[in-house]
Amino acid sequence: MNKPYLWIGLWAGLLLPGAPFADETDTQAETNADIRQAITEGNRAFDAGELSQAAAQFDYVATLIRQLQAGELGTLFPEPLAGWQAEKVNTQAGSAAFFGGGINASRRYRKDGGSLEISITKDSPLLQTMAVLFTNPSMAAMGGYKIKRIQGQTAMMKEEGSRRELQMLVANRILIQLNGRSVTEEDLNAYAEALDIAAITRL
């Protein structure tokens, strides 16, 4: 793989995350081929002592793999519950060099003037700061959160005016956030219960 194409692909992955494609099957096949080619080129560069080129190739591989993960994560959102409508899933994959890695996907749901967005973030170093709240109920309470259990997971819920939010930290590396406007606590609970936590954790 030539260097110009390497960097074009890398920046495209950073600046256009989750971009839609006409044929997702063909696109994934192309991505898989790019991954294998970059691994081959990275190994060649490493064996030749071209360490900067090798590092660039393997960073590119990691970015492409995170994009595949983000795409898979986007398929795990629940279908809209009765009376609700759902928008298209948005996915993002961060570069380790620029954002510390990690993947994110989100989907918005609407019903009768109310809206709810589910966001799932995985394997981001930024999640370490959130773990403090989940392991310290007193600190969470000071922040206005109440603690509950959903699907065996510790969850924090907060209400401010017409806004409600629910957060779950799964396996200390997956943050699930449900943010709603003009929705009930029962709405948040229903969507949280509809999530396939096991599948999200396996990915």
N, C-alpha and C positions, 0 to 999 in steps of 0.2 A: 504494500500500500504506500503510495507516495505521500510525502509530508503535507502538501497542500490539501489533499483530500482528507487526511487525518484531522487537521485542525478545522476544516469546514464542518466535518461530521461532529467534532467535539463541541464547537460553538452552536451548531444547530440543535444539539441535544440540550444545551444549557438555555438557549434563548427561546426555543419553541417546544417546551415540554408538552407531552400529551397531544401533539398536533394530530388531527384526524387524517386518515389515509383512505383511499378509494377501496383498496383491497387489503384488509388486515392480514389475511393469510399470506399473501405474497410479501407483504412488508415484513412480517415476522421471519419468513424464510430468508429474506435479504439481510435482516439484522443478524440472524444466526450465522450466515455466511460471512458477514463483516466481522463478527466476533472471532470466528475461527481464523480468518485471514489476519486479523490484528494480533492474535496469539502467536501465530506462525512468525509474523514479522517481528514481534517483540522478542521471541526466542532467538531469532536470527541476529537481531541487534545486540541482545545480551551476550550471545556467544562471540560476537565480533568486538565486544568491549564498548559498544555504543550505548552507554548506560542511560543517557538522557533520552535518546530515541526509544529505548526499551521501556523506560518509565512512562513516556508519553503514550506508547501503544497500550500498555497495561492499564493506564488510567482511562483510556478510551474504551477498553473492554469493560472495565468496571461500570462506566457510565451507561453503556449499552445494556448491560445486565440489569442495572437498576431501572432502566426504562422498561425492560420486559417485566420486571417485578411490579412496577407501577401499573402497567397494563393489566396484569393478572389481578392485582388488588382492586382495580376498577370494576371487575366482574363480580365482586363479592358483596356489593351493596344490596340491601333488601329491595324488593319490588315495592312500589307505592301501596300502602295499606288502603283499605276501603275508603273511598271518598277523596283520596289524595291523587295528585299528579306529580310526576318526577321529571326533572330536567336531565340532560346528558351528564355523564360522569366526566369530571376533570381530573387529570393525572399529571404528576410532576415527579421528576427524578433529579436530585441534586448531585452535582459533581463534588467529589471529596475534596478537590483542590480549592473550590470556591465556597461551598456551603457545608462542608463536613459530611457530605453523603446524606443518605436517607431518602425515603420515598414518601409521597403524599398523594392521596386521592380524596375527592370530595364529590358530594351529590346533593342537590337542593330539591326539596319536596314542597308542594304548595297545596293549601286547602282553605277555601272560604276566607280569604284575606289573611290567612296565617301562612307562615313559611318556616321551614326547618332545614338546616343544613347539617349533614353528617360529614365529618372530616376524619380521615385515618392517616396517621403519620407513623412510619416505622423506621427504626434503626438510625435515628438522628441523634447526635450528641446533645442537642438542645433538650432532649427529653429528660436528661439527668436532673435538670433543675425542677421539673415537675414532680419527680419522685419524692422530693422533700415533703410536698403537701400530702401525698398519699400515705406516707409513713409517719406523718405527724398530724393526727386528727385535731389537736389543739390549734395548730397553725392554720389548718384548713378552716376551722370554725371562726377564727379571727378574720379570715378573708370572706366570711359570709356564706361558706359552703356547709351543707349538711351531708353527712356520710350515710351511704346505704349500700346494699349488695344487689347486684344484677348479674344473673348467670354465673354466680359464684365469684364475681369480680367486685373489688372495691370501687365504688362510684361516688363522685361528688356532684351535688346539685346546688345550683344557685339561682335565685330569682331577683330581678331588678326591674320593677315596673312591668312592662309588657314583654320583657325578655326573660327567657329561661335558658339555662345551659346545664348540660350533664357531661361529665368527663370520666373516662375509665382508663387506667394505665394497666396494660396487660403484659405480664412477663417482664416488666421493667423496660420494655423496648418498643411498645406499641401504644400510642395515645389515640384514643377514640373520643371525639368531641361531637356533641350534638348541641347546636345552637338554634333556638327557636324564637320567633316573634309572634305574639298573639296566638300561642299554642298552650295547651294544658300540660301539667306534669304527666298525666296519663299518656299524652301523645309521645312525649320523650321516652317514657318507659316502654311503650309499645314498640317503637323503632329500635331501642336498645336491645329489647328481647328478640327482635327479628334478625339481629346481626348473627352471622355464623362465626362466632369467636374462634372456634377450633380451626376453621379453614383460614382465617386471617392470621392466626398464630403460626400455622404450618408454612405459610408462604415465605 
